[in-house]
Amino acid sequence: MVKVTLNGTLLAEAANPPVVEGNYYFPPNSVKKDAFSDSKTSTICPWKGTASYYNASVEGKDVTDVAWYYPEPKSKAAHIKDHVAFYKNKVVIEE
């Protein structure tokens, strides 16, 4: 089981989430979306497509652009559609 926490609060938990470019991508139903708000940030990956970002607020700690996901990925990344990946330097990831 892989878990993601922020300030001691569980943000995501999944058994064997897909790994792409060294990042775990958590299925949408394994993410506690009540801790997130949409960010205005977006980035473009040449082979995955345009990523959207989430901010997080937990126990009084606000973190900007803590996670990203691909709402409309390119065909090679279709298996991670809407899956959420987290910045390793902004959260705790336990394997």
Backbone bond lengths (Angstrom), bond angles and torsions (degrees), N, CA, C in turn:
res aa  C-N    CA-C-N  psi(-1)  N-CA   C-N-CA  omega(-1)  CA-C   N-CA-C  phi
1 M - - - 1.451 - - 1.534 108.68 -
2 V 1.310 116.58 132.38 1.457 122.15 177.02 1.527 107.67 -107.74
3 K 1.341 116.12 130.30 1.465 121.40 -177.49 1.524 110.09 -123.47
4 V 1.329 114.73 145.66 1.460 121.52 174.68 1.517 107.58 -121.42
5 T 1.338 116.77 128.34 1.456 120.86 177.48 1.523 110.30 -128.45
6 L 1.315 113.83 154.71 1.457 122.40 174.45 1.516 106.96 -135.86
7 N 1.321 116.09 120.65 1.458 120.63 179.66 1.531 111.24 55.64
8 G 1.335 115.73 34.72 1.459 121.53 178.26 1.516 115.59 83.29
9 T 1.316 117.53 -1.95 1.466 121.93 -178.90 1.528 109.87 -101.75
10 L 1.323 116.18 132.26 1.459 122.05 179.54 1.524 110.86 -68.78
11 L 1.343 116.02 125.61 1.466 121.40 177.14 1.521 112.52 -104.36
12 A 1.337 116.44 -32.70 1.468 120.67 -178.75 1.521 108.88 -157.82
13 E 1.337 114.10 150.05 1.465 120.30 179.02 1.517 108.28 -154.74
14 A 1.341 116.00 128.22 1.464 119.67 -179.57 1.522 109.79 -156.07
15 A 1.311 114.99 149.26 1.458 121.41 173.53 1.526 107.52 -88.92
16 N 1.307 117.35 121.86 1.464 122.89 175.89 1.527 115.08 55.87
17 P 1.332 118.19 52.63 1.471 117.87 175.84 1.533 109.40 -66.64
18 P 1.323 117.62 150.37 1.460 119.88 178.80 1.533 111.21 -58.60
19 V 1.315 116.49 145.73 1.459 121.90 176.22 1.525 108.04 -115.02
20 V 1.316 115.58 125.86 1.459 121.85 178.18 1.523 107.34 -129.85
21 E 1.303 115.91 124.48 1.461 122.40 179.62 1.529 111.67 51.72
22 G 1.320 116.54 39.52 1.458 121.90 176.46 1.517 115.89 81.19
23 N 1.329 117.73 4.37 1.464 122.13 179.50 1.519 111.05 -113.80
24 Y 1.336 115.96 136.89 1.455 120.48 172.89 1.521 108.52 -75.28
25 Y 1.326 115.92 137.07 1.462 122.12 175.11 1.529 107.56 -114.81
26 F 1.333 115.52 110.36 1.455 121.57 -175.25 1.524 111.11 -85.98
27 P 1.342 116.71 131.47 1.464 119.91 177.46 1.529 110.32 -57.17
28 P 1.333 117.14 148.09 1.466 120.55 -176.50 1.526 113.94 -53.50
29 N 1.327 117.98 -37.43 1.471 120.02 -177.41 1.532 113.18 -76.65
30 S 1.332 118.02 -2.91 1.465 120.93 179.02 1.530 112.26 -102.62
31 V 1.328 116.50 3.55 1.468 122.32 -176.10 1.526 109.60 -108.90
32 K 1.337 115.84 134.77 1.475 122.51 178.59 1.529 108.64 -83.30
33 K 1.303 116.43 85.88 1.468 121.19 -171.37 1.523 114.20 -68.61
34 D 1.330 117.87 -14.99 1.468 119.30 179.67 1.525 112.30 -66.27
35 A 1.317 118.41 -16.52 1.467 122.63 178.87 1.527 112.22 -87.78
36 F 1.335 117.49 -5.38 1.461 121.15 -173.23 1.516 113.32 -110.64
37 S 1.324 113.92 154.03 1.463 121.72 168.48 1.527 106.58 -134.19
38 D 1.308 116.27 152.84 1.459 120.41 -179.29 1.523 110.70 -67.97
39 S 1.303 115.59 139.96 1.457 122.63 175.09 1.523 108.24 -99.35
40 K 1.310 116.45 158.80 1.469 120.64 175.95 1.525 111.11 -85.06
41 T 1.332 116.95 -4.99 1.458 121.78 -177.69 1.523 111.57 -75.41
42 S 1.311 115.38 141.98 1.464 121.43 169.72 1.527 106.90 -147.09
43 T 1.326 114.82 150.41 1.460 120.83 177.38 1.518 108.12 -136.98
44 I 1.318 115.48 163.51 1.462 119.83 -178.96 1.521 109.40 -119.91
45 C 1.320 114.96 128.62 1.460 122.01 172.81 1.533 106.49 -106.38
46 P 1.324 117.68 132.99 1.463 119.67 -176.94 1.528 114.67 -58.46
47 W 1.345 118.11 -31.96 1.467 117.95 -177.25 1.523 113.91 -109.63
48 K 1.347 118.52 -17.12 1.467 120.39 179.19 1.519 112.45 -97.79
49 G 1.314 117.77 -31.70 1.454 120.89 -179.30 1.520 112.06 114.11
50 T 1.330 116.48 -154.40 1.464 122.11 -177.40 1.520 110.14 -93.85
51 A 1.332 114.81 125.26 1.466 121.04 179.55 1.522 110.27 -95.08
52 S 1.317 115.44 140.58 1.457 122.94 171.14 1.523 106.95 -105.33
53 Y 1.333 116.36 158.39 1.464 120.90 -173.92 1.518 112.45 -124.30
54 Y 1.340 114.32 157.50 1.459 122.90 174.82 1.527 109.62 -119.30
55 N 1.330 115.19 144.90 1.447 122.80 165.59 1.521 105.86 -98.62
56 A 1.329 117.40 158.05 1.461 120.55 178.41 1.521 110.08 -128.89
57 S 1.319 115.52 147.59 1.459 121.90 175.42 1.525 107.63 -136.20
58 V 1.345 115.63 115.94 1.461 121.23 -176.76 1.519 109.78 -140.64
59 E 1.313 116.16 125.49 1.474 121.14 174.69 1.527 111.97 49.05
60 G 1.323 116.42 43.28 1.459 120.72 178.15 1.513 115.24 80.35
61 K 1.323 117.82 1.55 1.460 120.72 178.08 1.519 108.74 -106.27
62 D 1.335 115.26 120.99 1.461 121.16 178.51 1.520 109.02 -105.32
63 V 1.322 116.25 131.63 1.457 121.23 179.54 1.529 108.27 -127.67
64 T 1.316 115.31 123.03 1.462 121.52 -179.69 1.528 110.00 -82.74
65 D 1.317 115.49 138.54 1.470 121.92 175.40 1.528 112.01 50.42
66 V 1.323 115.96 53.41 1.464 121.92 -178.06 1.525 112.70 -78.84
67 A 1.330 116.13 -23.96 1.466 120.57 -174.22 1.525 110.01 -149.80
68 W 1.325 114.97 162.21 1.461 120.47 178.25 1.521 110.20 -141.34
69 Y 1.331 114.54 163.01 1.467 121.20 179.18 1.524 108.30 -156.09
70 Y 1.321 115.24 164.11 1.466 121.75 -179.29 1.530 108.92 -115.05
71 P 1.346 117.66 100.49 1.467 119.59 -179.15 1.527 113.49 -70.16
72 E 1.330 117.16 -27.84 1.467 121.89 178.86 1.528 108.94 -139.14
73 P 1.341 116.41 71.03 1.464 118.98 -176.59 1.526 112.65 -69.78
74 K 1.322 113.96 160.45 1.468 119.45 173.19 1.528 108.16 -69.94
75 S 1.318 117.33 165.53 1.472 121.70 -172.10 1.529 113.56 -56.76
76 K 1.332 118.98 -37.49 1.465 120.52 -179.04 1.528 112.90 -67.29
77 A 1.335 116.87 -19.26 1.469 121.24 -179.74 1.527 112.39 -111.47
78 A 1.315 116.62 15.99 1.473 120.41 -176.59 1.531 112.60 -56.71
79 H 1.318 118.00 -29.62 1.467 121.43 -177.92 1.533 113.37 -70.09
80 I 1.345 117.99 -10.80 1.471 119.70 177.23 1.533 112.05 -112.53
81 K 1.315 117.17 18.00 1.469 120.44 177.83 1.529 109.82 -53.54
82 D 1.331 116.09 125.52 1.476 124.66 178.28 1.527 114.09 65.25
83 H 1.327 118.88 2.45 1.464 120.92 174.61 1.526 108.50 -72.96
84 V 1.317 116.91 146.49 1.463 121.88 -173.99 1.529 110.85 -108.64
85 A 1.329 115.91 129.02 1.463 122.95 175.71 1.526 108.43 -112.85
86 F 1.324 116.19 150.93 1.464 121.68 -174.68 1.522 111.65 -120.46
87 Y 1.325 116.09 146.37 1.463 120.75 173.73 1.521 109.22 -72.37
88 K 1.316 115.88 122.53 1.470 122.32 -176.20 1.513 112.76 -63.33
89 N 1.319 118.10 -24.55 1.464 121.15 -179.94 1.525 112.95 -89.05
90 K 1.346 117.23 0.46 1.472 120.60 -178.80 1.522 113.05 -115.14
91 V 1.323 117.21 -14.47 1.464 122.26 -179.69 1.527 109.14 -136.71
92 V 1.331 116.70 174.02 1.453 121.83 172.54 1.515 107.60 -104.53
93 I 1.342 116.54 126.17 1.459 121.67 177.93 1.521 107.47 -113.97
94 E 1.327 115.13 120.61 1.468 121.54 179.68 1.513 109.34 -110.83
95 E 1.329 115.15 129.47 1.468 120.08 -179.20 1.515 110.29 -101.71
